[in-house]
Amino acid sequence: MSSTFFGLSIAGTGLNAFKASVETTTNNISNVNTKGYSKQVVNLKSGPAIRTFQKYGNAGTGVVAESVTQNRDQYFDEKYWNNNAQYGLYDKKLYYMQQIEDYYKDSATVPGFTRIYTKMFNALDAVGSNAGDTSARNEFLSDARELTGYFNNISNELSELQTTVNDEIKTTVDQVNSIAQKIALMNRQINIIEVEGGHANELRDERALLVDELSKILPVQIKEAKVTNSNFPDMYTGATNYSVTVNGKSLVDTFEYNQLTTVTRANVYNQSDAEGLYDVAWADTGELLNMNSKTMTGSLKAMFEVRDGNNEENLKGHVIGATSGTITINYPNNTDPLQMNLPVQGYVTVNNTQYPYDGFSVNYDKNGKIESYTFELQNRTLDLDEANEIQGNILYVGSTIDFKGIPYYQNQMNAFLRSFAKSFNDIEEEAQDANGDPAGAVFVAYDSFAGKEATFSEEKADSALPRTYRFTNRENEKNPLSDAYYRLTAQNVNVARKLSDPNYFGTTKYIKNGNTQTDNGIEASDIVLRLQKLQSQTKLFRNSGGSDFLEVIYSDMTVDAQECSVFAENYKSIANAIDTQRKSVSGVDEDEEALDLVKFQNAYNLSSKAISVLNQMYDRLITQTGV
């Protein structure tokens, strides 16, 4: 038989349960604008029935507030995290592509390539009209310096941007490590609470926010598994194993976490790369994080693509010979000496093994095209077995990145300038200056290693084909054929110093018959007429005239920036849609909470009313019933 006052006990459970429900609803309302907060609910269940030993059998014992848990759907979380990595990839690439676009802008307030280039050739026209006028020559040479200064400036800005991206890579790696550490600490705190029977709702929300942040940087895979009693597999201990993996490698394993670290490259991968670029590796093993993996996404990959992207135009070829100190390749993907973009010192990779080199030679065929490359290994010798093993395999220099990043645009400028400078210089070197002497190159490069102005005379003089050029920056070899156009880049191109005197600029052909020189006169301008054709008539760059350079570059840039913009917007829209779905489950809705508040209030009032009714019953029983 149940107790006389059993009804009060039942009503009391209702008061407790609905008081907890009202408090939980109040907590939801208070956090309606809290980022990452998930709606919490009181899980109610009926109390265990008891035997009453009456004909009606068992009697209910009221309601029990079993737990307060959060509404969260792991399915929507995983969809959001996967999409967030894609959004992070394109959003970050768009951010940097817009900066690169700004560098090439051409306007009346900030003159760019087209205006400067046109202005220079207009000044050249003036020289052609009055070749003997020193001021006209000065005007042209001044505009030529403005053109080289333009390329110097763009190259330096791209180099600075590359350094900025590199610094952000290091900062982002530190951010990943910090997030991983926080997740591991939260896993411990969550397990401490939940092993004791509680539910760490707020901590779980904070952990999910951290994963939201991490998923934009790297593609993450999350797995949470319940820990059971080893002696009783069906008994849940309350603890969980929570892991975060990146490309199959564990970043967080419950209470433990692995750190990433940045490793400075000993050599650059592309000719115009900034020094001190980082790779990312796992701190425990030193294994590099493969940023070129097809499954790698996120803002960190975007930074690598912008910083290292060469549109897969790095040098590749088949190994045809290997000795203890050299590796030779033929059938290279680049046979044009004006488009060489490999660094003097760098890495070649064969069979996933990197070999550092500190010099290389290019071998020309009879048509002036590059037939083969020979790399001089640095502090590395190959034994016979290793040399035989790499025969016939593909060798590539640096890294292969399928994106038009900073190295790509540096290489494009280098290729244009070499073609333009060589075409201009070849014509000008046929001229005589105002003093009647042979004129020299106009566009040159300052070779910082050799410590001199490279005028390319050696390449021009050695006309016998086939021929070989060798490049190295070894300290004991100060000037090994440094005059080849390979040395000329957007960063070091300049007008020859001797042209500070405009009389050294030639406008007419130098003709010498035996020991007699034919003088066409200082006013002659037949050379200028040939130079004028370089403005647009001569194919100088990607089968286009020189004046089309900016248009060609902009077409690359616009397509890539537009692609990044479209994908970033698409993934942002998808993220918003998934987040809306996620919030439909876990979000706090003010109207819904207001209804719950009224509902639980009414339930609480009804439990209070039940106590009032029972109070009247007990009053009649105890005080008004005589015995």
Disulfide bonds with the S-S distance in Angstrom:
none
